[in-house]
Amino acid sequence: MKIASAEVAHLMTQWYTYIKESAIPQAIAIKDEIEHALKNMEEDEYLLVFFQLLDFRHKLLTEEFPESSEHSYEKIKNLEEDIKKTNDSLQYFHYFFSGQYHYYKKDFINAIRFYKFAEEKLKSIGKEIETAEFHYKIAVAYYYIKQNFFSLRHAETALDIFKAHEQEIYLTRKINCEMVLGANKFDLFRYNEAEAHYQKALADAQSIDNQSLTGKAYHNIGISYAERKLYEKAEEYLRKAISIPEHLSSRVGINSVSDLTRVLYKQGAKDEAHSFLQKGISMAQVADDGEYHAKFQLIKALYEDGDLQTVSNSLEYLESRMLWPDVEDFAQDIADYFKELKDDRNTVVYLEKVIHAKEQISKVTEELE
């Protein structure tokens, strides 16, 4: 007897919910159930295409971008012409998931381009929560290219929608929205407002005992102190962040180790900084993360080896990846380091790189228009 397509559609909706919640064991279990059901399902081309899109999104969650995820993306790209012949709903998910793929690859420009294509189809979904999910995702992408006003607008829209839903499963999204709002307001020098968002996020994360989000909140508070050169407070919160295993093993964990390493070097705690440097290098090697390998090599070359060639090469790598906010951040650190040494020539060289990075960031809006 054939399984009704409506029954399989219900399972797929639940699968997508687990994916959005990063509930990996549940997502894997229900995927197996769906794959079995598809073999016995009445014919439904829409659901077969939707399965391939969700399977791609599932891989983004579970496989940390090995070659299989890139292969899956190529399969989705090959489906594009077929998807264009379907309804707006499938087209929305195609563009939305493609945006997430580029976001996780740190190709933020293309991520936003795909999100904007998705936005044109968003009304077809007709679900308020999916609308909030969209606005949250694009807000984060805009933040990473320092388009703060765009990011704020989308984050505020997402938070307003999530606030209208009292279910606990949406509290994690509210917490994430608070952190995005805090990060943007910090960049806009609205420090008191940023602190309020971060502290609310921290309190809410602790209230539901969500260790991963608690660590993320500590991380954000820590880097907000580091940016203001309040290094003792920065160290306190970054240590709290990396003391939480769920945070340390997350995508943000290596960032906390990098930031703490820099903070310790700036305070002159070279032995302890070296220990965290080695930890970070090891984490980057295990993750095969070229970005953080370059960052830790830059930190080592600057603060330990005085190897200006490696400093330059590492910064050039970040430039080649068009990670302009990171280039600006590290170039400013390098300029500050040489200023302390009264090395005026190198101070000027790296301040010029700061200016160049800022100019590249400002060009992003033009590229997206």
N, C-alpha and C positions, 0 to 999 in steps of 0.2 A: 504494500500500500504506500502511495506517495505521501510525503510530508507536505502539508500546506505551506506555501511560500510565506504567508502571514506569520506563521510560527517561527520560521527561520529569520524573518525580518525582526521579530521581537528579540531573538537571541543576539542579532547583530547590534541592535540598539543598546542592549546590555553590555555587549563587548566594547562598544565605543565608550560607554560610561566608565568601564574599568580602565580603558586606555587613558582617558582624560584624568582619572584619579591616580594614575601610575600604580594601579593595583596589579602588579605583574603576575603573581600566581593565579589570581582569578581570571585575568585576561588570557593567559595561556590555557587554562582549563576550559574556558568557554569557547576558545578558538577550536580546540580539538573537537568539542561537541558540534560546533557549526560545520566543520569540515566533514564530519560523518553525516550530518543532516543533509548537506548539499548533494551528496551522492544519491539520496533518495527523495530529493525535493522535486515537486512539480516544476515544469520549465518556467523560468523567470530571468530574462536577460539582465534586467535592472539589478537584481540582487547579486548576480554573478559578478557584474562590474563593481558593485558596491563592496563585495567581499574583497576584491583585489585592491581597492583603495584602502579599506580598513586593514588589510594584511600589510600593506606598505606602512601605514601609520603605526601598526603594531611593531614592526621591525625597528622603526625609529626609537620606540620606547625600550625594546628589549636587547638590541644588538649593538648599541653604542657605535654605529657606523663602521662595521667591517665592510669588506668588499661586497657582501651579499646585499647590504642596504643600498649601495650604489647601483648594484645590478637591478634591485627592485625598483629603484627610481627610473632606470632606463625602460623597464617594462611599463611603468605608469606613463612615461612620456610617449611610448609607442601606442598607448591606448587613447591618446589625446583626440585624434580625429573621430574615433568611435564615440568618445564621451561627448564631443560637441553635438552629436546627433541625438543625444539623450535629453533629459530634462535639466532645468536649472539647478536642481538639488544635487545631482551627481557632479555637475560642473563646479558647483561651489566647493564640494569636498575635494575634488581634484586640485583646484587652485589653492585651497586652504592647506591641504597636506603638502603640496609642493612648496608652499611658503615655509612651512615648518621644517622641511628638509633643508632648504637653503639657510634658514636661521641656525639650525644645529651645525651646519657647515661653516657658520660665521660669515656667510655671504649675505650680509644684511640688506644690501641694495636689492638683490633679486628676491629675497624673502618678502620685502615690502611690495615689490612689483606684483608678485603672485597674490599677496594678501589683498591688494587693491583690485585685482581681477575678481577675487573671491567676493569682495564687498559688493560688487555689481550684482551678484547672484544671491546675496545674503537674505533678501526678503523672501525668497522662495522656501527657505527653511521653516520660517514661521514659528520658531521656538525661541523664547526670550533668553533662555540659558545659553543656547548656541550663539546668539547674538553677543551676549556678554563674553563668552569664550573667545570669539573673534576679536572683540575690542581689546581684551587683555593681551592676546598674542601680538597684535600689531603695536600695542603700546610698548611692549618689551622691546620689539625690534627697533622702533623709533628711538627708544632710550639709548640703545647701544650705538647709534650713530649721532647721538647728542642733538636730536631734533626734539628738544624738551617740551615745547608747547604742543606739538602734535601728540607726543606721548602722553602728556598730562590729560589732554582732551579725551583720548581713548580710554585711559585708565579710569578717569572719573566716570565715564559712561558705563564701563564694566562694573565698577564698584556699586554704582547706583542700582544696577539690575540685580547683582548678587545680594545686595542688602534687602531687596524685596522678597528674597527667598530665605526662610528661616531654617531649612534643613541643614543639619550639621555638615553634610558633604560639601556644601558651598562655602563653609567657613574658611577652608584652606585657600580658596580662590580670593576671598575677601582679604585674607592676610597677605597674599601675594600682591594684590592691588595696592594695599597700604604701603608695601615696600617699594613698589614702582613709583608711587606718588612721592614717597620720601626721597628716593634717589633723584628724581627730577627736580624737586624743590631744593635739594642740596646743591645741585648743579647751578641753580638759579640764585644761589646765595640766600635762600630763605631758610636759614639754618634752624630756627626754632620750630617752624612748621615741619621741616624734615624730621627733626628729632621726635616730634609728637607722633608722626606716622610710624616711625621705626619702633617707638616704645609701645604703641598700640599693637603693632604686629607681633612684637615679642610677647606681650601680655596674653594676647589671644592664642598664640602658638603654645605657650606654657599651659594655658587653661584647658587645652584639649590634649596635652602631653604629646604634641607632635614634635619629635626630636629633630627631624630634618629641617622643619621650618624655624624651630628655635635656633638652630645653628646658623641658618641663613640670616635671621634677624641679628644675631650677635655679629656675624660677618659684616653686615651692612653698617651697623653702628660703629664697628671697629674701623672700617675704612673711612667713615665720615670724620672720625677723630684724626686718622692719619693724614687726611687731606688738609686738615687745619693745623698740622704739625703738633698735635697733642698726643705725643707718642706713647706716654705711659698709659693713658686711657685706651688708645688704639691697641696696644699690646694686651691689655686686660681683656678686651672683648674678643680679639682674634684668638687668644688662647682658649677662651670659653667656647668659641666656635669649633676649633679643631679638636677639642676634648670630647665632642659628641661624635661617636662613630658613624651615625647615619649621615651627618653632615660631611665628615671627612671623606666618606666613600662616594659622595654625590659629585656632580659635575662642578659644583662651586668649591668643593673641598680643596682642590689644588690651588685655587685662587687665594684662599685663606692662608695656605702655607706660604705662597709667594709674598703676599702682603705682610705677613708676620716676619718673614725673613728680612724684608727691606726695612721694616720698622726697627728690628733689633740691630741691624747694621748702622742705622742712623743714630741709634742711642749708644753706639760703641760697644755693644755686647757681642763681640765678634765670635767668640767660641760657641755661644748658643745659636747665633745666627748661622754659623757654619753647619751645625747639626741639622737645623731646619732646611738649609740649602741642600744638603745631601738627601734629605727625605724628599724634597720637592723634585730633585733630579731623578730619583728613583721612581717617583709617581709618574713623572712625564714619560720615562722610558717604558714603564709597564703599560701606560695608556697609549703609547706611540703618538704622543701629542707634540707635534712640531712647534706649535705656538709656545707652549710652556717650556719646552726644551730650550728654545731661543731666549725666553725670559730669564730662566735660571742661569743660563750661560752668561747672559748680560750682567746679571747681579754678581756672579762670581768674578767675572772679568773686571768689573768696576771696583768692587769693594775688597777683593782679595788679591787679585793678580796684577792690577794696573795694566791690563792688556787692552789697549785702546783699539787694536784691530778687531778683536772679538766683540768689544762693545759696539763698534761701528757695524760689523757684519750682522750681529744679532738685531740691531735696530733696523737695518736694511731688510732683514727677513720680515719683520713686522710690517714694514712699509710695503713689501711685495704682496703681503696678504691684505693690504688696505685696512689694517686695524688702526686707523688714525687716532682714535681716543687713547689707545695704548701707547702709540708712538709719542703723542703729546705728553702723556704721563711720565713715561720713562725718560724722554728727552729733558723734561723739566728736572727730574731727579739727577740726571747726569750733569746738567748745567749747575744745579745747586752744589753738587759734589766738587766740581772744578772751581766754583766760586769760593768755597771754603778753603781750597788750596791756593787761592789767589792766582789761579791760572786763567788769566783774562781771555787768552786766545781761544781755548777750548770752551770756556763759558759762552762766548759769543757764538761759536760754531753750533752749540746745542740749543741755545736760545733761538737761533735762526730755524732750527729743526722744529722747535715748538711752534713757531709762527707758521711754518710750512704745513704742519699737521692741522693747525686750526683752519688754515685756508682750505685744505682738502675737505675737512668736515663741513665747512660752509658751502662747498660745491655740491654736496650730497643732495640738497634740496633741488638744485637745478637739474641734476640727473634724474630725479624722480618725477619732475614735471612733464 
